[in-house]
Amino acid sequence: VRNWGAARFGLFAEAGYESNTVTCFTNRADIDLIEMVQQAGNQGYAISGGYGNLKGKTFRIGHMGELQLSDIKDLLSVLDAIISDLRVG
């Protein structure tokens, strides 16, 4: 998850302070993160947008609990498609 997001968006946490349970990303891709989170939710995937002064500027992906590697791969594939659509639109 970290590698996927770092390549597309950038990591919010400073190096050495990353969480093993959730990863927060910046918006280096300059897309509508609120729309991305909503579209992911419409497809059955739960990711969280930033809140407060980070709303629309960051988003988070949790990677703990009952997740399998295949679940993460599915989510990232869906997000790649959403990102592609948002860039075209």
Short mmCIF file of the C-alpha atoms (twelve columns), coordinates in Angstrom:
data_MODEL
# 
_entry.id   MODEL 
# 
loop_
_atom_site.group_PDB 
_atom_site.id 
_atom_site.type_symbol 
_atom_site.label_atom_id 
_atom_site.label_alt_id 
_atom_site.label_comp_id 
_atom_site.label_asym_id 
_atom_site.label_seq_id 
_atom_site.Cartn_x 
_atom_site.Cartn_y 
_atom_site.Cartn_z 
_atom_site.pdbx_PDB_model_num 
ATOM 1  C CA . VAL A 1  0.000   0.000   0.000   1 
ATOM 2  C CA . ARG A 2  2.760   2.412   0.925   1 
ATOM 3  C CA . ASN A 3  4.704   1.807   -2.270  1 
ATOM 4  C CA . TRP A 4  1.554   2.096   -4.404  1 
ATOM 5  C CA . GLY A 5  0.537   5.411   -2.844  1 
ATOM 6  C CA . ALA A 6  4.031   6.873   -2.641  1 
ATOM 7  C CA . ALA A 7  4.391   6.425   -6.393  1 
ATOM 8  C CA . ARG A 8  1.021   8.059   -7.158  1 
ATOM 9  C CA . PHE A 9  0.378   10.583  -4.387  1 
ATOM 10 C CA . GLY A 10 3.194   10.906  -1.871  1 
ATOM 11 C CA . LEU A 11 3.249   9.862   1.777   1 
ATOM 12 C CA . PHE A 12 1.955   12.208  4.452   1 
ATOM 13 C CA . ALA A 13 4.010   10.777  7.326   1 
ATOM 14 C CA . GLU A 14 7.651   11.675  7.597   1 
ATOM 15 C CA . ALA A 15 10.083  8.830   6.973   1 
ATOM 16 C CA . GLY A 16 10.382  6.678   10.074  1 
ATOM 17 C CA . TYR A 17 6.941   7.662   11.406  1 
ATOM 18 C CA . GLU A 18 4.751   5.534   9.126   1 
ATOM 19 C CA . SER A 19 1.990   3.463   10.691  1 
ATOM 20 C CA . ASN A 20 1.756   -0.286  10.156  1 
ATOM 21 C CA . THR A 21 -2.045  -0.169  10.351  1 
ATOM 22 C CA . VAL A 22 -2.998  2.790   8.153   1 
ATOM 23 C CA . THR A 23 -1.234  4.876   5.520   1 
ATOM 24 C CA . CYS A 24 -2.019  8.518   4.854   1 
ATOM 25 C CA . PHE A 25 -1.249  10.042  1.467   1 
ATOM 26 C CA . THR A 26 -0.876  13.591  0.187   1 
ATOM 27 C CA . ASN A 27 -2.365  14.721  -3.132  1 
ATOM 28 C CA . ARG A 28 0.646   15.106  -5.384  1 
ATOM 29 C CA . ALA A 29 -1.567  13.646  -8.142  1 
ATOM 30 C CA . ASP A 30 -3.766  16.762  -7.877  1 
ATOM 31 C CA . ILE A 31 -7.076  14.936  -8.298  1 
ATOM 32 C CA . ASP A 32 -10.395 15.359  -6.478  1 
ATOM 33 C CA . LEU A 33 -9.759  13.157  -3.434  1 
ATOM 34 C CA . ILE A 34 -13.259 13.668  -2.076  1 
ATOM 35 C CA . GLU A 35 -14.673 12.273  -5.325  1 
ATOM 36 C CA . MET A 36 -12.149 9.412   -5.307  1 
ATOM 37 C CA . VAL A 37 -13.163 8.367   -1.774  1 
ATOM 38 C CA . GLN A 38 -16.848 8.598   -2.716  1 
ATOM 39 C CA . GLN A 39 -16.430 6.534   -5.882  1 
ATOM 40 C CA . ALA A 40 -14.476 3.881   -3.971  1 
ATOM 41 C CA . GLY A 41 -17.310 3.743   -1.435  1 
ATOM 42 C CA . ASN A 42 -19.871 3.388   -4.217  1 
ATOM 43 C CA . GLN A 43 -17.957 0.277   -5.316  1 
ATOM 44 C CA . GLY A 44 -17.927 -1.212  -1.814  1 
ATOM 45 C CA . TYR A 45 -14.453 -0.112  -0.674  1 
ATOM 46 C CA . ALA A 46 -13.934 1.921   2.487   1 
ATOM 47 C CA . ILE A 47 -11.107 4.438   2.481   1 
ATOM 48 C CA . SER A 48 -11.100 7.688   4.416   1 
ATOM 49 C CA . GLY A 49 -10.512 11.225  3.301   1 
ATOM 50 C CA . GLY A 50 -8.658  13.786  5.314   1 
ATOM 51 C CA . TYR A 51 -10.591 15.859  7.819   1 
ATOM 52 C CA . GLY A 52 -10.311 19.350  9.247   1 
ATOM 53 C CA . ASN A 53 -7.759  21.435  7.384   1 
ATOM 54 C CA . LEU A 54 -6.615  18.273  5.531   1 
ATOM 55 C CA . LYS A 55 -10.030 17.623  3.948   1 
ATOM 56 C CA . GLY A 56 -9.551  17.205  0.215   1 
ATOM 57 C CA . LYS A 57 -5.769  17.255  0.677   1 
ATOM 58 C CA . THR A 58 -5.115  13.758  2.085   1 
ATOM 59 C CA . PHE A 59 -6.689  10.305  2.247   1 
ATOM 60 C CA . ARG A 60 -6.058  7.154   4.251   1 
ATOM 61 C CA . ILE A 61 -6.065  3.433   3.524   1 
ATOM 62 C CA . GLY A 62 -6.298  1.027   6.429   1 
ATOM 63 C CA . HIS A 63 -4.452  -2.275  6.166   1 
ATOM 64 C CA . MET A 64 -5.193  -4.259  9.292   1 
ATOM 65 C CA . GLY A 65 -7.661  -6.824  10.547  1 
ATOM 66 C CA . GLU A 66 -9.394  -9.334  8.319   1 
ATOM 67 C CA . LEU A 67 -7.703  -8.224  5.083   1 
ATOM 68 C CA . GLN A 68 -5.938  -10.564 2.725   1 
ATOM 69 C CA . LEU A 69 -3.351  -9.559  0.133   1 
ATOM 70 C CA . SER A 70 -5.973  -10.205 -2.562  1 
ATOM 71 C CA . ASP A 71 -8.296  -7.671  -0.869  1 
ATOM 72 C CA . ILE A 72 -5.596  -4.998  -0.988  1 
ATOM 73 C CA . LYS A 73 -4.763  -5.795  -4.612  1 
ATOM 74 C CA . ASP A 74 -8.453  -5.497  -5.533  1 
ATOM 75 C CA . LEU A 75 -8.749  -2.133  -3.773  1 
ATOM 76 C CA . LEU A 76 -5.625  -0.724  -5.412  1 
ATOM 77 C CA . SER A 77 -6.811  -1.889  -8.822  1 
ATOM 78 C CA . VAL A 78 -10.167 -0.169  -8.295  1 
ATOM 79 C CA . LEU A 79 -8.414  3.000   -7.124  1 
ATOM 80 C CA . ASP A 80 -6.162  2.970   -10.199 1 
ATOM 81 C CA . ALA A 81 -9.255  2.862   -12.423 1 
ATOM 82 C CA . ILE A 82 -10.922 5.677   -10.460 1 
ATOM 83 C CA . ILE A 83 -7.752  7.797   -10.634 1 
ATOM 84 C CA . SER A 84 -7.557  7.249   -14.382 1 
ATOM 85 C CA . ASP A 85 -11.199 8.301   -14.811 1 
ATOM 86 C CA . LEU A 86 -10.740 11.402  -12.657 1 
ATOM 87 C CA . ARG A 87 -7.703  12.494  -14.678 1 
ATOM 88 C CA . VAL A 88 -9.612  12.112  -17.956 1 
ATOM 89 C CA . GLY A 89 -12.775 13.764  -16.623 1 
# 
